[in-house]
Amino acid sequence: MTRKIDTVIENGTEIFVPLNKLKKSPRNARRTPHGEAAIEALAGSIAVKGMLQNLVVEPETKDGVPTGCYFVTVGEGRRLAQLLRAKRKQIKKTEPIRCVLDTANDPHEISLDENVTRSDMHPADQFEAFRRLNEEKGWGAEEIAARFGVTPHVVRQRLRLGAISPRLMQAYREGGLTLDQLMAFALSEDHARQEQVYDNLSWNKEPQVIRRMMTETHVSARDRRAVFVGAEAYAEAGGTILRDLFAEDSGGYFEDAALLDRLAMEKLAGIGAEVQASEGWKWAQSFIDYPHAHGLARHYPEKVALPAEDQERLDALQAQFDALTEQYDNAEELPDDVDEQFGQLEAEIERLAERQHAYAADVIARGGVFVVLNHDGTARIERGFVRPEDDRPSEPEEVAGIRDDGADCATLPEAGDSTEEDETDGKPLSDVLVRDLTAHRTLGLRLAMSEQPDVALVAVIHALAARTFYHGSDEGTCLDIRPTSSPLGGHADGIEDTAAAKTLAERHAAWAVQMPQDVADLWDFVAVLDHDSRMALFAHCAALTVFAVRQPWDRKPRTLAMADKLVRAVSLDMAAQWTPTVRSYLGRITKVQINEAVREAVSDEAATRIKDMKKQPMAEAAEQLLAGTGWLPALLRTPDSVSPTPNGGVGYAHAAE
């Protein structure tokens, strides 16, 4: 039995239809679904302002008879927004929705016309309109977001864009700037700065270039000074942080570099004062960068005897550790409780062992500490430096080969010996004769040492160690061998914080604490070392003299060629010490070079995937792709270490080890 329509509704009549009686029209021209964000925005807008535009509907019929439901010809997005509100219990499912009935026009044509002929508002107009709401009505981001169904973050972005320089906004309207470029300028609200950067742009107008120019006088939150001081302390001191609302800024940009430097120095000075007070040093100085050219002598801790009680404790712990090691020597896996016991023993042994080395009291009384800022934003404390005026004077009997009465030491006879002059009138030998005789003696020494390699090795090691670990007018060696160790901190940012640098510094300190306090005792120290230890000391001192940094003004091809030979001789594996990261390499080369590195180390497919990315995301993606591959730029590769890989690319022997 079919239902009759009692009332005929004329075309164009405004009617109210329950929400649950509205359906999507099968003849809607829009086939691509509405995005979730768009529906959220519509729902938020309708909740505040209501339905500003009626839906256009046509009756649903079955066998020519109306079913009581209606197809939405125009306004499907608004229907979905109302359904979302009903789902959230904001309205009922039967909420009456104002609609306009259209039975005269083709629904498909109406739907198409709705989506084709309308003209969207220019984004610039949207940005400025949002700004006016903020300025004229005093609405904040949260309120505007609620009224327009967007997130507060989106509102903040539009407010920032709405505050752009009118000159740049006009350029955007006219197509002279893209939205990405405009967002880069919006990093700061300073119109003068925006226009200055705009006027100074070259052919390269990439957003990343604009961002870099906009922040070149600021300090990134990733900078070691910013990490060390902290955003909270900087803000409390009156500093402001610039945030990029359109890109990942890792904490933003500190606008006042001078304030940040002052806060960093004050904090470093505070740490220095605390160390000075607690340890008793004569002075403490603070620096952002390590003062390589300080010219001060450095002393290291000496080995000291532990109190009897601590020594007994250390011996007992070591015996317990050795017993456990022997007991579980062949175990494939340690039980959890045993593994924990090993850890506790190691920690306690290390704590007591550290107390076996201490600075001499007179060194602390005369010396000081440097407090510097590491590249990871932590403070580094370097102890044991003595200024020239505080250096202990030499013994009065002999200073640089001259007695305290001015007589040349070469004229002094050994105990029990005598000379004809001494027995007659005590007149010393003339300077010319002394020079003559000692020249002959030097020649004899050269000849004799050239025939005794073992003694020569001891003498060379002694000379290297004397000039590496001791500083003064008399370094206690008669070999004219002068090792020079050039600091590398000024050539590569952050190099002092690398694992390799820390290992070398620890090795140097380990040798330093073994050295006798007086250079006069150094020969005996070197002479009694076993062969392996002696060669290890020799290698360490010689290694500190290596300098193979390639600089633009250097023209030393033979020196660099020798460095390549040394690289091969020691089988240098830079992949174990250096990895290509955004900071160390990838952020400092071109996109083409990044892509080629990925192609070479990973695959053509991986290189193709990242080819169209912007520079920063591309570098970050490449860092992930290159991790663990052992890939190195040509300058860091060991010659002859390259080998083909199964996929036809380039592999490295060290990468497979």
C-alpha positions in Angstrom: 0.0 0.0 0.0 1.5 3.3 -1.0 1.5 6.5 1.1 -0.2 9.6 -0.4 1.3 13.1 -0.1 -1.3 15.3 1.6 0.5 18.6 0.9 2.4 19.5 -2.2 5.5 21.6 -1.5 6.4 24.1 -4.1 9.9 24.3 -5.7 12.1 26.7 -3.8 10.3 26.4 -0.5 12.3 26.6 2.7 11.6 23.5 4.8 13.0 21.9 8.0 14.1 18.3 7.7 15.2 16.1 10.6 18.9 15.4 10.3 18.4 11.6 10.3 16.2 12.0 7.2 18.9 13.7 5.1 21.1 11.5 2.8 24.0 12.0 0.5 22.8 12.5 -3.1 23.9 9.7 -5.5 24.2 12.5 -8.1 26.6 14.7 -6.2 29.4 15.8 -8.5 32.0 15.7 -5.7 33.4 12.1 -5.6 36.4 12.9 -3.4 35.5 12.6 0.3 35.6 15.7 2.4 38.7 15.9 4.6 38.3 15.4 8.3 39.8 18.8 9.1 37.3 20.5 6.8 34.4 18.7 8.5 35.8 19.6 11.9 36.1 23.3 10.9 32.5 23.3 9.6 31.2 21.7 12.8 33.0 24.3 14.9 31.6 27.1 12.8 28.1 25.8 12.9 28.2 25.3 16.7 29.0 29.0 17.2 27.2 30.7 14.3 24.6 28.2 13.2 23.8 27.2 9.6 24.6 30.3 7.6 23.7 28.7 4.3 20.7 26.4 3.7 21.1 22.9 2.3 19.5 22.3 -1.2 17.6 19.0 -1.2 15.4 16.9 -3.4 12.9 14.3 -2.2 13.9 10.7 -2.2 11.3 8.5 -4.0 10.8 4.8 -4.3 8.6 3.7 -7.2 7.7 7.3 -7.7 6.5 7.7 -4.1 8.3 9.9 -1.7 10.0 8.0 1.2 10.1 11.0 3.6 13.9 11.3 3.2 15.8 13.9 1.2 18.9 13.8 -0.9 21.3 16.7 -0.2 22.2 18.2 -3.6 24.2 21.2 -2.2 25.7 21.2 1.3 27.0 17.6 1.8 29.9 19.0 3.9 27.4 20.8 6.2 25.3 17.6 6.5 28.4 15.7 7.6 29.4 18.4 10.1 25.9 18.2 11.7 26.2 14.4 11.8 29.5 14.9 13.6 27.8 17.2 16.1 25.1 14.6 16.7 27.7 11.9 17.2 29.2 14.1 19.9 25.8 14.6 21.6 25.8 18.3 20.8 22.5 18.0 19.0 19.9 15.3 18.5 19.8 13.0 15.6 16.4 14.4 14.8 17.6 18.1 14.9 15.5 20.0 12.2 17.8 21.3 9.5 16.8 24.3 7.4 16.7 23.3 3.7 15.6 24.6 0.3 13.6 22.2 -1.8 14.7 22.0 -5.5 12.8 19.7 -7.9 13.1 21.8 -11.0 16.9 21.6 -11.7 19.2 18.7 -12.5 20.8 17.8 -9.1 24.1 16.8 -10.7 24.3 20.1 -12.6 23.5 22.1 -9.4 26.1 20.1 -7.5 28.7 20.7 -10.2 27.9 24.4 -10.4 28.2 24.8 -6.6 31.8 23.5 -6.7 33.0 25.0 -10.0 31.7 28.5 -10.2 32.4 29.6 -6.6 35.6 31.6 -6.0 37.6 30.9 -2.8 38.8 33.8 -0.7 42.5 34.6 -1.3 44.6 33.2 1.6 45.9 36.7 2.2 42.4 38.0 2.8 41.9 35.1 5.3 45.1 36.0 7.2 44.2 39.6 7.5 40.6 38.9 8.5 41.8 36.7 11.3 44.1 39.4 12.4 41.3 41.9 12.5 39.2 39.6 14.7 42.1 39.4 17.1 42.8 43.2 17.1 39.3 44.6 16.9 37.3 42.1 18.9 40.1 41.0 21.2 39.6 37.3 20.5 42.5 35.1 21.3 43.6 32.0 19.3 41.5 29.7 21.5 38.3 31.6 20.9 38.8 32.1 17.2 39.7 28.5 16.8 36.4 27.5 18.5 34.4 29.8 16.3 35.9 28.6 13.1 36.4 24.9 13.9 40.2 24.9 13.5 43.0 24.3 16.0 44.5 27.1 18.0 47.9 26.4 16.3 46.3 27.1 12.9 44.9 30.3 14.2 48.3 31.4 15.5 49.8 30.6 12.1 47.1 32.8 10.3 47.6 35.6 12.8 51.3 35.6 12.2 50.8 35.6 8.5 48.2 38.4 8.8 50.9 40.5 10.6 53.3 40.3 7.7 54.7 43.4 6.1 52.0 45.0 3.8 54.6 45.2 1.1 55.3 41.5 1.2 51.6 40.7 1.5 51.0 42.6 -1.7 53.8 40.7 -3.4 52.1 37.4 -2.3 48.8 38.6 -3.7 50.4 39.4 -7.0 52.2 36.1 -7.2 55.7 37.5 -6.4 56.0 35.2 -3.3 54.7 31.7 -2.7 53.0 30.7 0.6 56.1 28.8 1.7 58.2 31.9 1.2 55.7 34.1 3.0 55.7 31.6 5.9 59.5 31.9 6.1 59.3 35.7 6.3 56.6 35.4 9.0 59.2 33.8 11.3 59.7 37.4 12.7 57.1 40.1 13.1 59.7 42.8 12.4 58.5 44.5 9.2 61.8 46.3 8.7 63.7 43.1 9.0 61.3 41.2 6.6 61.7 43.9 3.9 65.5 44.1 4.4 65.8 40.3 3.8 63.4 40.6 0.9 65.5 43.3 -0.8 68.7 41.4 -0.2 67.5 38.1 -1.7 69.5 36.8 -4.6 68.3 34.3 -7.2 68.0 31.7 -4.5 64.7 32.4 -2.8 64.3 29.0 -1.2 62.3 29.3 2.1 65.2 27.7 4.0 67.5 30.5 2.7 65.0 33.1 3.8 64.7 31.5 7.3 68.5 31.5 7.6 68.7 35.2 6.6 65.9 36.1 9.0 67.7 34.4 11.9 71.3 35.1 11.2 71.6 37.6 14.1 69.8 35.1 16.4 70.9 32.0 18.2 69.3 28.6 17.6 67.9 26.8 20.7 70.2 23.9 19.7 73.3 26.1 20.1 75.5 25.0 23.0 75.0 28.3 24.8 71.2 28.1 24.6 71.3 24.5 25.8 73.7 25.4 28.7 71.7 28.5 29.9 68.3 27.1 29.2 65.2 28.8 27.8 63.7 29.4 31.3 66.7 31.2 32.7 67.0 33.2 29.5 63.4 34.2 29.6 63.6 35.2 33.3 66.6 37.5 32.4 64.3 39.3 29.9 65.3 37.5 26.7 62.7 36.6 24.1 62.6 33.5 22.0 61.4 33.6 18.4 59.3 30.6 17.4 58.8 29.4 13.8 55.1 28.5 13.6 55.5 26.9 10.2 58.5 24.5 10.6 60.2 22.4 13.2 62.5 24.8 15.0 63.7 22.6 17.8 63.0 25.2 20.5 63.1 28.4 18.4 65.7 31.2 18.2 67.1 33.3 21.1 66.9 36.9 19.9 69.4 38.5 22.3 72.8 36.9 21.6 74.6 39.3 23.9 72.4 38.5 26.8 72.8 34.7 26.1 76.6 35.1 26.1 76.5 37.0 29.4 74.3 34.4 31.0 76.5 31.6 29.8 79.7 33.3 31.1 78.0 34.0 34.4 77.0 30.4 34.8 80.4 29.1 33.8 82.0 31.6 36.2 79.7 30.3 39.0 80.8 26.7 38.3 84.5 27.9 38.3 84.1 29.7 41.6 82.4 26.6 43.1 85.3 24.3 42.0 87.9 26.8 43.2 86.3 27.1 46.6 85.7 23.4 47.1 89.1 22.2 45.8 91.3 25.1 46.8 92.7 26.2 43.5 94.4 29.6 43.3 92.3 30.8 40.4 89.6 29.8 38.0 88.8 31.3 34.6 85.8 30.7 32.4 85.6 30.8 28.6 83.0 29.9 26.0 85.8 28.3 23.9 88.9 26.5 25.2 91.8 29.0 25.3 94.3 27.0 23.2 97.0 29.7 23.2 97.0 30.0 27.0 100.8 29.3 27.2 100.5 27.8 30.7 102.3 24.8 32.0 100.0 22.0 32.9 100.3 19.5 35.8 98.4 16.3 36.2 97.4 14.3 39.2 100.1 12.2 41.0 99.7 8.7 42.3 99.0 8.8 46.1 98.7 6.1 48.7 95.2 5.4 49.9 94.5 5.4 53.6 95.0 1.9 55.0 91.3 1.3 55.5 90.5 2.2 51.9 93.4 0.2 50.5 92.2 -2.9 52.4 88.7 -2.3 51.0 90.1 -1.9 47.5 92.1 -5.1 47.7 89.1 -7.1 49.0 86.9 -5.8 46.3 89.5 -6.6 43.6 89.9 -10.1 45.0 86.1 -10.6 45.0 85.9 -9.3 41.4 88.8 -11.6 40.3 87.1 -14.6 41.9 83.8 -13.9 40.2 85.6 -13.4 36.9 87.3 -16.8 37.2 84.1 -18.5 38.3 82.0 -17.3 35.4 84.8 -17.1 32.8 83.2 -19.7 30.5 79.6 -18.7 31.1 77.8 -17.7 27.9 75.4 -15.5 29.8 75.6 -14.2 33.4 72.7 -14.6 35.8 71.0 -11.3 36.5 72.1 -11.2 40.2 75.7 -11.9 39.2 75.6 -9.3 36.5 74.3 -6.8 39.0 77.1 -7.8 41.5 79.7 -7.2 38.8 78.3 -3.8 38.2 78.4 -2.8 41.9 82.0 -4.1 42.3 83.2 -2.2 39.2 81.6 1.0 40.4 83.1 0.7 43.9 86.5 -0.3 42.6 86.5 2.7 40.2 85.5 5.1 43.0 88.4 4.0 45.2 90.8 3.8 42.3 90.1 7.5 41.4 91.3 8.4 44.8 94.7 6.9 44.1 95.5 10.0 42.0 95.4 13.5 43.2 96.9 16.9 42.5 99.9 17.8 44.6 99.0 20.4 47.3 101.6 22.9 45.9 100.1 22.6 42.4 96.7 23.4 43.7 98.1 26.3 45.7 99.8 27.7 42.6 97.5 26.5 39.9 94.1 27.0 38.5 91.3 25.6 36.4 89.6 26.5 33.1 85.9 26.1 32.9 84.8 26.0 29.2 81.6 25.2 27.3 81.4 21.8 25.6 79.8 21.6 22.2 77.0 19.6 23.7 76.0 22.4 26.1 77.7 21.0 29.2 80.5 22.6 31.2 84.0 21.1 31.0 86.5 21.6 33.8 90.2 21.4 33.0 92.5 21.5 36.0 96.2 21.9 36.8 97.3 25.0 34.9 100.1 27.1 36.4 100.9 30.6 35.3 104.6 31.5 34.5 104.8 33.9 37.5 103.5 31.1 39.8 105.8 28.4 38.4 108.2 27.0 41.0 111.8 28.4 40.5 114.5 26.0 39.5 117.1 24.8 42.0 119.7 27.5 42.7 122.6 25.2 41.8 121.8 25.1 38.1 119.5 27.1 35.8 119.5 26.1 32.1 123.2 24.9 32.4 124.5 27.9 34.3 125.5 27.8 37.9 124.2 30.4 40.3 127.6 32.1 40.2 127.6 32.4 36.4 130.1 29.6 35.7 129.4 27.3 32.8 128.3 23.9 34.0 130.5 22.3 31.4 133.5 23.4 33.4 132.4 21.6 36.6 134.3 18.4 37.1 132.6 15.2 38.2 133.1 14.3 41.8 136.5 12.8 42.4 137.9 14.2 39.1 140.4 17.0 38.8 141.9 19.0 36.0 145.3 20.6 35.6 143.8 24.1 35.8 142.0 23.2 39.0 145.1 21.9 40.6 147.2 24.9 39.7 145.3 28.1 39.7 141.6 27.1 39.6 141.1 29.1 36.4 138.1 27.8 34.4 138.4 26.8 30.7 137.6 29.5 28.2 134.2 29.6 26.5 135.8 29.0 23.1 137.6 25.9 24.3 134.5 24.6 26.1 132.5 25.0 22.8 135.3 23.2 20.9 135.5 20.3 23.3 131.7 19.8 23.6 131.3 20.0 19.8 133.7 17.0 19.5 131.8 15.2 22.3 128.6 15.9 20.4 130.0 14.4 17.3 131.2 11.3 19.2 127.7 11.0 20.7 126.1 11.1 17.2 128.4 8.4 15.9 127.9 6.2 18.9 124.2 6.6 19.0 123.9 5.8 15.3 125.4 2.4 16.1 123.1 1.6 19.0 119.5 1.7 17.9 118.1 0.6 21.2 119.7 3.6 23.0 118.7 5.9 20.2 115.1 4.9 20.6 115.2 5.6 24.4 116.8 9.0 23.7 114.2 9.9 21.1 111.3 8.8 23.3 112.9 10.8 26.2 113.1 13.9 24.0 109.6 13.6 22.8 108.2 12.9 26.2 110.2 15.8 27.8 108.8 18.3 25.3 105.3 16.8 25.4 104.8 16.6 29.1 107.2 19.2 30.5 107.5 23.0 29.8 110.2 25.3 30.9 113.5 26.8 29.9 115.3 23.5 30.3 113.3 20.5 29.1 116.1 18.1 30.1 117.0 16.7 26.6 120.1 17.3 24.4 118.3 16.1 21.3 117.1 18.9 19.1 113.8 17.2 18.4 110.8 19.5 18.9 107.4 18.0 18.6 104.6 20.5 17.7 101.0 19.6 18.5 98.6 22.0 16.7 95.2 22.3 18.3 92.4 21.1 16.0 89.5 22.9 17.8 89.7 25.9 15.5 89.5 23.8 12.3 86.4 21.6 13.1 83.5 22.7 15.3 82.8 20.2 18.0 85.9 18.0 17.3 87.0 18.2 20.9 83.8 16.4 22.0 84.1 13.5 19.7 84.8 10.0 21.0 88.3 10.0 19.3 89.3 13.3 21.0 88.2 12.1 24.4 90.0 8.8 24.0 93.2 10.6 23.0 92.9 13.0 25.9 92.3 10.2 28.4 95.4 8.4 27.0 97.5 11.6 27.4 96.2 12.0 31.0 97.0 8.3 31.8 100.6 8.9 30.7 100.8 12.2 32.4 100.0 10.8 35.9 102.8 8.3 35.5 105.5 10.8 34.6 108.0 11.8 37.3 107.4 15.3 38.7 111.0 16.3 37.8 112.1 16.1 34.2 115.6 15.1 35.5 114.1 11.7 36.4 112.5 11.2 33.0 115.4 9.3 31.5 115.3 6.6 34.2 111.5 6.4 33.8 111.8 5.8 30.0 114.8 3.5 30.3 113.1 1.0 32.7 109.9 0.8 30.7 109.2 -2.6 29.1 109.4 -2.6 25.3 105.7 -2.5 24.7 105.2 0.4 27.1 108.1 2.3 25.7 106.8 1.9 22.2 103.3 2.9 23.3 104.7 6.1 24.8 106.7 6.7 21.6 103.6 6.3 19.4 101.6 8.6 21.6 104.1 11.4 21.6 104.7 11.0 17.8 100.9 10.9 17.1 100.3 14.3 18.8 102.5 15.9 16.1 100.5 14.7 13.2 98.9 17.6 11.3 97.2 16.9 7.9 94.5 19.6 7.9 94.0 20.9 4.3 93.6 24.6 4.4 92.8 26.9 1.4 96.1 28.8 1.6 98.3 25.8 2.1 100.3 24.5 -0.9 101.9 21.4 0.5 101.0 18.6 -1.9 103.9 16.4 -0.7 102.8 16.8 2.9 99.3 15.7 2.1 100.6 12.9 0.0 102.6 11.6 2.9 99.4 11.8 5.1 97.7 9.5 2.6 100.6 7.1 2.9 100.3 7.2 6.7 96.6 6.6 6.4 97.2 3.5 4.5 100.0 2.4 6.8 97.9 2.5 9.9 94.7 1.2 8.1 92.7 4.2 9.3 89.0 3.4 9.7 87.2 6.7 9.8 83.8 5.0 9.7 84.5 3.9 13.3 85.0 7.6 14.4 82.8 9.7 12.1 79.3 9.5 10.7 77.6 11.7 8.2 74.9 13.7 10.1 73.0 16.9 9.2 75.4 18.9 11.5 78.7 17.3 10.5 78.2 17.0 6.7 74.8 16.7 5.1 73.5 20.1 6.1 76.6 21.7 4.6 76.5 20.3 1.1 74.1 20.7 -1.9 71.0 18.6 -2.5 72.7 17.0 -5.5 75.6 15.9 -3.3 73.2 14.5 -0.7 71.3 12.6 -3.3 74.5 11.2 -4.8 75.7 10.0 -1.3 72.4 8.1 -0.8 72.6 6.7 -4.2 76.2 5.5 -3.7 75.7 4.1 -0.2 72.1 2.8 -0.3 70.4 2.5 -3.7 69.0 4.3 -6.7 65.5 3.8 -5.3 66.3 5.4 -2.0 67.9 8.4 -3.7 64.9 8.8 -6.0 62.5 8.8 -2.9 64.2 11.8 -1.4 65.1 13.7 -4.5 62.2 16.1 -4.5 62.4 16.9 -0.8 63.4 20.3 0.5 67.0 20.7 1.7 66.5 20.3 5.5 64.1 17.3 5.4 66.2 15.7 2.6 69.4 16.0 4.8 67.5 14.5 7.8 66.2 11.6 5.7 69.7 11.0 4.3 71.1 10.9 7.8 68.8 8.0 8.6 69.4 6.2 5.4 73.2 6.5 5.7 73.3 5.4 9.3 75.1 2.1 9.7 76.3 1.9 6.0 79.8 3.0 6.7 79.6 5.5 3.9 82.3 8.2 3.9 82.9 11.3 1.7 86.0 10.9 -0.5 88.2 13.0 1.8 87.8 10.6 4.6 88.1 7.3 2.7 91.2 5.2 3.1 92.7 4.6 -0.3 92.2 1.1 -1.7 89.5 0.4 0.9 86.6 0.6 -1.6 85.1 -2.6 -2.8 82.1 -3.5 -5.0 78.9 -4.5 -3.4 76.4 -7.1 -4.7 73.9 -4.4 -5.8 76.4 -2.8 -8.0 77.0 0.1 -5.7 80.1 1.0 -3.7 80.8 -0.7 -0.4 83.5 -0.4 2.2 85.5 -3.1 3.8 85.2 -1.6 7.2 81.4 -1.3 6.9 81.1 -5.1 6.9 83.3 -5.6 9.9 
